[in-house]
């Protein structure tokens, strides 16, 4: 009898969460081969779905109400286990929380992320994993830091309003009021982004347009972030504007690195440790990874690539399941993936694939069982 099958997918964006994908694939495998042991380990890369992956791995969810990107109340959650808490920026300050017609590139803020970190401190966390990605803001982490006790002031020493735009008027930053619990807290910045804060590869130029910024606003935001970084440095912050990851999440990475003393690590590696992935991998006969679209981006720091690398190092075969795939068989093999099974193989209508993924995935899983789980 074949060894256990480990299902370790990321989300199918716009369709199913990673735990939902894992459940649907497990249904098909058990239908085809009920005698085979099936394990589930949903993953993420530090972006949206990171808290869900932690909860699926045994962390306890704690509901939190925070200010969304433009101040509206948002119900989210953090995940806690012992003295470690997982905070996900996407669910507090994420672009997906805004209507596409109501983006706010100059006014969106990371305040809600700061409130989620406060909730983690209140829960007794001594280590905070800050998963960044998918942010609506380009505020350099100013909103997050303000909630945590920093003061961001104009020339008249008045507090500035939230958002990246007002950072053009920063005259000084006061870090003396930061929550004292932060001094004894390790912050891990979980990210797959290596952009610096400023310049053509920086937060504003690379990610500003997808948050609604036009070319003039991109240049303005880049200058505002430069002004912000000078003020943070003058206030005693670390000189990290050029460090890889400082540009993550509209510069929230910079705020975490410069002021919170965060240590940046690849998001997928952090998540795999959170869920004790290597223990679940041990003894597996097959690993099934997954993502909505398997493409070149998948291979650069995303969850499926991280899982495939761990499995390949352990000598365990890997197959992928996806909505669609844009990679050649040769490129897949280079990444340690033997084959990819896509929803478009069985349903040519992409919209139906998105709507009905939960019912189509078990059929794909049965095909995997037939091809890879020989009696």
C-alpha distance (Angstrom), angle and dihedral (degrees) to the residues before:
residue distance angle dihedral
X1 . . .
X2 3.83 . .
X3 3.79 119.1 .
X4 3.80 122.8 -101.6
X5 3.80 118.9 -61.1
X6 3.80 115.5 -129.8
X7 3.81 114.3 -153.6
X8 3.81 108.5 -159.4
X9 3.82 110.0 164.0
X10 3.78 132.5 159.0
X11 3.81 119.8 -136.9
X12 3.79 124.9 -68.9
X13 3.80 94.9 -127.7
X14 3.78 113.2 -126.0
X15 3.79 91.6 8.2
X16 3.83 119.1 50.4
X17 3.78 137.9 1.1
X18 3.80 118.2 -120.2
X19 3.84 92.5 -103.0
X20 3.82 89.5 50.7
X21 3.80 91.1 50.5
X22 3.81 90.6 49.5
X23 3.81 91.6 49.4
X24 3.81 93.1 50.4
X25 3.81 92.9 48.7
X26 3.79 90.7 47.2
X27 3.80 89.5 53.2
X28 3.79 91.6 56.5
X29 3.80 94.5 45.0
X30 3.79 93.1 49.9
X31 3.78 90.4 47.0
X32 3.80 90.9 53.7
X33 3.81 99.8 36.2
X34 3.81 111.1 15.2
X35 3.81 92.0 173.0
X36 3.84 94.2 61.8
X37 3.82 118.7 95.1
X38 3.80 111.2 -120.1
X39 3.81 122.9 -160.3
X40 3.82 125.2 -172.2
X41 3.80 126.0 -151.1
X42 3.84 110.8 164.2
X43 3.80 111.9 -160.8
X44 3.81 141.7 -164.5
X45 3.80 137.0 -173.3
X46 3.80 100.5 -127.8
X47 3.80 95.2 -77.3
X48 3.77 128.0 91.4
X49 3.78 111.6 -23.4
X50 3.80 94.8 36.9
X51 3.80 94.2 112.7
X52 3.81 90.6 44.9
X53 3.80 90.1 53.4
X54 3.80 90.7 50.0
X55 3.81 91.4 49.6
X56 3.81 91.1 48.7
X57 3.81 86.3 52.1
X58 3.80 93.1 55.6
X59 3.80 105.5 -83.3
X60 3.81 118.0 136.3
X61 3.82 116.5 -116.9
X62 3.80 117.2 -132.7
X63 3.81 116.2 -167.0
X64 3.80 116.1 -130.4
X65 3.80 131.5 -177.7
X66 3.81 112.1 -146.7
X67 3.78 140.4 165.7
X68 3.79 110.3 -87.1
X69 3.81 124.7 -136.4
X70 3.81 93.8 -72.3
X71 3.80 97.6 28.6
X72 3.79 101.7 -87.3
X73 3.82 115.1 135.0
X74 3.80 113.7 -96.5
X75 3.80 126.5 -170.3
X76 3.77 110.6 -141.4
X77 3.78 137.5 143.5
X78 3.76 142.2 -130.9
X79 3.81 124.6 -147.7
X80 3.81 122.1 -129.4
X81 3.80 135.0 -170.9
X82 3.81 120.0 169.4
X83 3.81 105.1 -44.3
X84 3.81 96.5 -22.9
X85 3.81 122.9 95.3
X86 3.79 129.8 -173.1
X87 3.80 118.0 -145.2
X88 3.80 120.7 -171.7
X89 3.80 117.4 -156.4
X90 3.80 93.7 -163.4
X91 3.79 92.8 64.8
X92 3.82 93.4 48.7
X93 3.80 106.6 31.2
X94 3.79 101.4 12.0
X95 3.77 131.3 143.1
X96 3.80 90.6 -129.6
X97 3.82 89.1 65.7
X98 3.81 90.8 68.0
X99 3.77 129.2 72.7
X100 3.82 108.7 -110.4
X101 3.80 88.5 -122.2
X102 3.82 92.8 52.3
X103 3.80 104.2 52.5
X104 3.79 115.2 149.2
X105 3.81 109.2 -158.7
X106 3.83 94.5 171.1
X107 3.81 99.8 36.1
X108 3.81 105.3 36.1
X109 3.79 112.3 112.0
X110 3.80 142.3 -163.4
X111 3.82 92.9 -136.4
X112 3.81 92.5 116.5
X113 3.78 90.5 57.0
X114 3.79 88.7 55.0
X115 3.80 89.8 51.2
X116 3.80 90.2 51.9
X117 3.81 89.6 51.6
X118 3.80 89.3 51.3
X119 3.80 88.7 52.8
X120 3.80 88.4 52.5
X121 3.81 90.8 52.2
X122 3.80 89.9 47.9
X123 3.82 88.3 53.4
X124 3.80 89.3 57.7
X125 3.79 99.1 -102.3
X126 3.78 117.2 168.1
X127 3.80 91.6 175.6
X128 3.80 120.8 45.3
X129 3.78 119.2 -168.2
X130 3.81 105.8 -156.4
X131 3.78 109.8 -161.7
X132 3.79 110.1 -161.1
X133 3.77 130.8 -169.2
X134 3.77 138.3 99.5
X135 3.80 95.8 44.2
X136 3.80 124.6 170.4
X137 3.80 93.3 -154.1
X138 3.78 138.7 75.8
X139 3.79 96.4 -167.6
X140 3.79 101.6 123.3
X141 3.80 89.9 -119.0
X142 3.82 91.1 -65.1
X143 3.79 93.1 132.4
X144 3.80 91.9 49.5
X145 3.80 91.9 49.1
X146 3.81 93.5 46.0
X147 3.80 90.4 57.2
X148 3.80 88.8 48.6
X149 3.80 90.6 56.2
X150 3.81 107.9 -85.3
X151 3.79 120.2 131.7
X152 3.81 119.2 -138.8
X153 3.80 108.9 -163.5
X154 3.80 139.8 -174.1
X155 3.80 125.3 -140.1
X156 3.81 91.1 -79.3
X157 3.83 89.2 52.0
X158 3.79 91.6 -111.2
X159 3.83 117.7 142.7
X160 3.77 112.6 -103.0
X161 3.81 121.3 -125.2
X162 3.82 118.9 -109.2
X163 3.76 124.1 -82.1
X164 3.77 141.4 60.5
X165 3.79 95.7 -85.1
X166 3.82 96.2 65.9
X167 3.81 90.1 54.2
X168 3.80 86.8 81.6
X169 3.82 85.5 73.9
X170 3.81 98.9 47.6
X171 3.79 109.8 132.6
X172 3.79 99.1 167.4
X173 3.79 143.9 -1.4
X174 3.80 124.7 -146.5
X175 3.80 114.3 -157.2
X176 3.81 96.7 172.0
X177 3.81 93.1 98.3
X178 3.80 97.3 55.5
X179 3.79 113.1 135.5
X180 3.82 103.8 -86.2
X181 3.82 90.9 -138.4
X182 3.80 88.4 71.1
X183 3.80 90.5 70.0
X184 3.80 89.7 67.5
X185 3.79 96.1 39.4
X186 3.79 126.8 94.8
X187 3.81 111.6 -142.1
X188 3.79 117.5 -158.8
X189 3.79 115.2 -163.4
X190 3.81 105.4 -148.1
X191 3.80 108.1 -161.3
X192 3.78 142.9 138.6
X193 3.82 91.8 -155.9
X194 3.82 121.3 101.6
X195 3.80 99.4 -178.5
X196 3.82 120.3 130.3
X197 3.79 120.1 -128.1
X198 3.80 99.4 -105.7
X199 3.79 142.8 36.5
X200 3.78 134.3 28.8
X201 3.82 92.0 -33.2
X202 3.79 92.7 39.8
X203 3.78 134.0 110.5
X204 3.80 97.4 -89.0
X205 3.80 100.1 42.7
X206 3.81 98.0 42.9
X207 3.80 101.9 35.6
X208 3.81 105.6 17.6
X209 3.82 95.3 85.1
X210 3.81 93.5 57.0
X211 3.82 87.6 53.3
X212 3.79 91.5 55.7
X213 3.82 101.5 -92.0
X214 3.81 117.6 145.4
X215 3.83 119.7 -147.1
X216 3.81 93.8 -89.6
X217 3.81 91.1 49.1
X218 3.80 91.0 48.5
X219 3.81 90.8 56.1
X220 3.80 90.9 44.1
X221 3.82 92.3 50.5
X222 3.80 92.1 48.1
X223 3.82 89.9 53.5
X224 3.82 90.6 45.4
X225 3.81 90.8 52.2
X226 3.81 90.0 49.7
X227 3.81 89.0 52.9
X228 3.82 89.8 47.8
X229 3.80 92.9 50.8
X230 3.81 91.6 50.8
X231 3.81 90.3 52.0
X232 3.81 92.7 47.5
X233 3.79 90.9 49.4
X234 3.80 90.9 50.0
X235 3.82 88.8 51.3
X236 3.80 91.9 56.6
X237 3.79 100.4 -90.2
X238 3.79 121.5 145.2
X239 3.81 120.4 -90.2
X240 3.81 97.1 -116.5
X241 3.82 105.0 128.5
X242 3.81 90.8 116.6
X243 3.80 94.9 43.3
X244 3.81 116.5 114.3
X245 3.79 108.3 -100.5
X246 3.80 96.0 28.0
X247 3.80 87.8 108.2
X248 3.80 93.8 52.8
X249 3.80 116.4 124.6
X250 3.78 95.8 3.6
X251 3.77 92.2 -49.9
X252 3.80 96.9 -46.4
X253 3.79 83.1 122.3
X254 3.80 87.8 60.5
X255 3.80 93.0 51.0
X256 3.79 91.1 50.2
X257 3.81 94.6 46.3
X258 3.81 97.5 41.1
X259 3.79 100.8 41.5
X260 3.81 109.2 15.8
X261 3.81 93.9 43.0
X262 3.78 90.5 -125.4
X263 3.79 122.2 -177.9
X264 3.78 113.4 -138.1
X265 3.80 120.7 -137.5
X266 3.82 133.3 167.1
X267 3.79 105.9 -83.3
X268 3.79 96.5 -133.4
X269 3.81 91.7 52.1
X270 3.80 90.4 52.3
X271 3.80 92.6 48.6
X272 3.81 92.9 47.8
X273 3.80 89.0 54.2
X274 3.81 92.1 46.8
X275 3.79 91.5 56.5
X276 3.83 94.4 40.5
X277 3.78 89.0 -120.0
X278 3.81 97.4 174.7
X279 3.80 90.6 59.2
X280 3.80 90.5 52.8
X281 3.80 91.2 45.6
X282 3.79 93.7 54.3
X283 3.78 111.9 110.3
X284 3.81 95.8 2.6
X285 3.78 117.6 148.4
X286 3.82 95.9 -160.0
X287 3.80 136.5 13.4
X288 3.80 122.1 -152.0
X289 3.80 115.6 -159.2
X290 3.78 125.2 -176.2
X291 3.78 148.8 -177.8
X292 3.79 135.9 164.1
X293 3.80 92.0 -105.3
X294 3.79 123.3 19.1
X295 3.82 105.4 -154.3
X296 3.81 142.3 129.5
X297 3.81 90.5 -68.8
X298 3.80 88.8 59.1
X299 3.79 89.9 63.4
X300 3.80 94.9 54.9
X301 3.78 109.0 75.7
X302 3.81 98.7 -46.6
X303 3.78 124.5 136.2
X304 3.82 99.0 -103.2
X305 3.82 92.4 51.5
X306 3.80 91.2 51.0
X307 3.79 91.9 50.9
X308 3.81 92.1 46.0
X309 3.81 90.7 52.0
X310 3.81 92.5 52.1
X311 3.79 92.2 46.9
X312 3.80 93.4 46.5
X313 3.82 90.4 50.9
X314 3.80 87.8 53.8
X315 3.81 92.2 48.7
X316 3.82 93.8 -115.0
X317 3.83 119.1 140.4
X318 3.79 118.2 -116.2
X319 3.79 131.8 -153.6
X320 3.78 127.0 179.7
X321 3.76 133.3 -137.7
X322 3.80 119.9 -161.0
X323 3.75 147.6 151.9
X324 3.78 88.7 -113.0
X325 3.79 138.8 -14.1
X326 3.81 129.3 -143.0
X327 3.81 96.9 179.8
X328 3.79 126.3 101.7
X329 3.80 119.7 -123.9
X330 3.81 88.3 -108.8
X331 3.82 92.4 53.8
X332 3.79 90.5 47.9
X333 3.79 92.1 51.8
X334 3.81 90.6 49.9
X335 3.82 86.9 57.4
X336 3.80 91.7 49.6
X337 3.82 95.0 -104.8
X338 3.80 115.0 133.5
X339 3.80 97.5 -165.3
X340 3.80 142.6 -13.9
X341 3.80 125.2 -137.5
X342 3.80 115.3 -160.0
X343 3.77 135.2 -165.9
X344 3.79 88.4 -129.6
X345 3.82 87.4 64.7
X346 3.79 88.9 69.7
X347 3.82 102.4 23.7
X348 3.82 120.2 36.4
X349 3.81 94.5 -166.9
X350 3.83 107.2 89.7
X351 3.79 93.0 -161.2
X352 3.77 91.8 54.7
X353 3.81 88.9 48.4
X354 3.80 88.5 57.0
X355 3.80 95.3 43.7
X356 3.79 97.5 42.5
X357 3.79 103.1 31.6
X358 3.81 91.7 123.0
X359 3.79 91.5 60.8
X360 3.83 96.3 38.1
X361 3.80 98.1 48.6
X362 3.83 95.2 67.5
X363 3.80 88.7 57.7
X364 3.81 90.2 53.8
X365 3.79 89.5 47.6
X366 3.80 89.8 55.1
X367 3.81 88.7 55.1
X368 3.80 89.8 51.8
X369 3.79 89.7 50.6
X370 3.79 91.5 51.4
X371 3.80 93.3 48.7
X372 3.80 102.2 38.0
X373 3.80 109.5 21.6
X374 3.75 103.2 66.9
X375 3.83 115.6 -179.6
